[in-house]
Amino acid sequence: MAATKTRPPPFTPRRPRSLSATPDPENAPQHTSHPPPTAQRTIGQLRAPTPQQQVPRKITASVSVESRTRANLKVKTGPAAPPPRSKTPVAAARPRTPGTPKRSETPHTPRRGGTDSPAASPTKSGFIGLSGPGETPIDPEDGLVDCENVEVDLSQEIDPRDLDFSHGPDHGAEDKVLVSIRLRPTNGEVECWDVNRSQHTLKVQEQYARASGTSPPEFCFDEVLTGSDNKVVYNAAAKSHVRAAMDGFNSVIFAYGQTASGKTFTLSGSDDEPGIIPRAMKDVFGYIRRTPSREFLLRASYLEIYNEQIHDLLSTASLAQPVQLQGAGPNVIITPLREEVVTSLKGVREVIERGNGNRRTATTDWNERSSRSHSVFRLVIESRERTTAIETVMPTSVSGGNVPQTLGGPLLQAKNGRSVRTSVLSLIDLAGSEKATSDKDRTREGRYINTSLLTLGTVIGTLAENAAKGKNDHVPYRNSKLTRMLQPCLSGNARISVVCTLNPTPNAIPESTSTLLFAQRVKKVAINATKKEIVDTDALIERYRKEIEDLKRRLDEREKDAPVKNRRLSAREQVDESRAMHDLQSRIKQLTKLILTSQTVDENKNDGEESPTKLNFDLSTYELQQELLLARRELDIQANQILSLEAALSACPPLPADAPEDEKDKLIIEQTRTIRELEIVVRGYEDNLGEPLRAVREDVEREWIGKVEEERKVREEKEAWAQELIRQLEREKQLRQKLEDEKRALQIFVTDIEQISFRSRTGTQLPRPSMSGATAFAEMRRRSNTVGNATGLSDATNTNSPSPFKMDGSKLKPSLLDQRLEEIDEAGESSPVPSRFLPVLGDKENLAL
Ligand SMILES: Nc1ncnc2c1ncn2[C@@H]1O[C@H](COP(=O)(O)OP(=O)(O)OP(=O)(O)O)[C@@H](O)[C@H]1O
């Protein structure tokens, strides 16, 4: 069973025992409290430049020892060279930043290596700490790897057939996530899944189906893999994504599945069966060797998310600061995060080994060495053309100096017209979903693990739904560190491959089914990864300027000769000549436009804003207004330029009428040129600002016109409702007034009756009752019959009553009271009043009374 399973050792050689004897950097004597000299700045420090640091300067990065050997050849010696380092780790000497919490150690969750990072012992580990001893700051240019300097022994490490990327499916090119299922061997237990490898399907065997008698559902994915051959898995699920990363696309490969289902085996593998990470690294260097046209800068980092905290697995324990996620949306960056410049397979292996040593694993009820965290190995790949073709055209000086580095941006500079491509390859071993265990700490970890996996499932589900229904529902990336960190990839700009691992035994069917349902949702997520290329705009602009100058010179010469030449040329030749000049002018216009566009793009790039033509509807109205304002300001500047050019033109002294012919020609040429320049500026202004500005305005208007229209409709409806309400209240008021009159008439009538009754008893003559009063009285009698004797007049119209007045109510004209009731009845039938107003009118019975 799982408890008896032994985990294969990681593919990297075990760390030498002597490492554990490394002195604890925490307790090492403090030699200095000064920060490291500027010359020793490291990547971690570079990635968060202060405003004062935002000046062009030489960028340095920490580098592995193996690359240092080569890099040292280039490191300049002399006064600026770093001082010799003492054997005592500087890291240990540096005082802890006040208020910086030390990474909490989970007492029962040991790190794989059993010791803290060996970075504290650089001579043994072969790596330089973030600011530790033995660190050699180098220019990123010195960390470059290309086909010529990539390790000579690479051929022994790589099977040449593995380097052949030209065959096989390029799943990475599709706009869907590549989803593979891997079932691990059962170790002699019963297997309950039927797999059809050629059809890429699997389903649970009939006898294990939940509802007997019905056929279990069949699942279909890009790949369904079995067995222990990690090469097959790599080729099917990862190879094309690694190549995509080398080509400049962000790529993510992650393993998802129940605990002990084989995620770590798939990602890391064993000595005999190296997993995706070691194979990917081989391919990375293989790719470099086969790509003579480019040079590469590789930076490796390794982190884990443990109990919703991010830990840098390469950072020395004494320097470990809480790692944060900064930025929003697709621009999330992880900081501070130690990145090692690696230049060989050996270097990457050492980095991974060191990181693995710091990972948290523990024995659980299911896995002897269960990963208790999500681990992320990241390789930032920057590459640039090696060709010197442009360099020969462009002198180095024109391409501008070093551009200040931006947080999370590339280290390499786009030089001499050579653009820099940047991509990140992320290889993620997720912690496994699991049930509660017998151990309290494991249960706590399990809760965090399950929560973040649940959030991942929700995020994937929402993305799938959005893609399927063309919706744009909110995706809850922020609900866990894992999803927030993956946001840039999951939101579309990365090629993604997911390997879902299954435990094929019958007792794992519920978890396996849940994993398969997750895989199905992932399959529906749409992606659209693009290459990120940073262009050396300075160099490009310079090149365009030079060409414009050359063209203008040629145009001038032609124009100068034109008056004389045209007299000699035939009509046809003149047409050809003017066409040639027109072509030259067009090219000048085109280049000017390119310059203006490049400058706009560059300015926007520096501002961190997008081109004004590309509207981002996530922006608030305020932000849109700001954009509009900026564009207007640009417009004003351009308008001023036009004005000053026009002023200069009008200030041209007119020539006297008797001026010599060649002076007139000269003036004409000059004015033609000025007009041409003005035309170019105006066109550039129109194309680069006028048009985008209009686009912004139109988009804003389109968006707001709809909203305003909606608001107007709602307001009109409310006004109509209010009017109707007023009308009904008016009618009710009138009705009440009439009822009051009726009531008064009735009271008079009752008084009359009482007087008559009194007079009849006393023998006085009877006056005739009025018609309306009689009718009202009759109605009152009728009502009192239905409601009982409460009024005391119930006997007045009763035929059995001994009353002296026997009136036939049918012959009487209906009183006002009757009329109102009829009216109200009619109103109830076909009232123009919407039903929502009826409560306002009230019950007609109540009104009548
Ligand atoms: N395809 C496979 N072939 C051979 N052994 C495997 C395979 N998959 C997994 N194993 C073995 O099963 C055990 C558990 O695998 P592994 O540690 O990779 O699981 P996991 O999914 O990473 O677990 P957890 O989430 O708990 O870390 C290990 O001993 C591993 O060697």
The ligand as an ORCA input file, in Angstrom:
! r2SCAN-3c Opt
* xyz 0 1
  N       4.333      6.297    -13.010
  C       4.942      5.831    -11.921
  N       5.775      4.788    -12.033
  C       6.400      4.322    -10.935
  N       6.252      4.798     -9.707
  C       5.434      5.826     -9.538
  C       4.739      6.399    -10.630
  N       4.001      7.384    -10.182
  C       4.231      7.457     -8.852
  N       5.070      6.530     -8.480
  C       5.527      6.292     -7.102
  O       4.425      6.523     -6.227
  C       4.852      7.207     -5.070
  C       4.078      8.488     -4.906
  O       4.389      9.304     -6.016
  P       4.618     10.852     -5.892
  O       5.378     11.212     -4.678
  O       5.138     11.294     -7.182
  O       3.136     11.318     -5.678
  P       2.586     12.790     -5.556
  O       1.369     12.845     -6.380
  O       3.652     13.748     -5.831
  O       2.174     12.836     -4.030
  P       2.029     14.101     -3.073
  O       0.951     14.948     -3.604
  O       1.645     13.518     -1.768
  O       3.347     14.754     -3.049
  C       6.331      7.433     -5.211
  O       7.014      6.453     -4.521
  C       6.584      7.284     -6.695
  O       7.856      6.779     -6.978
*
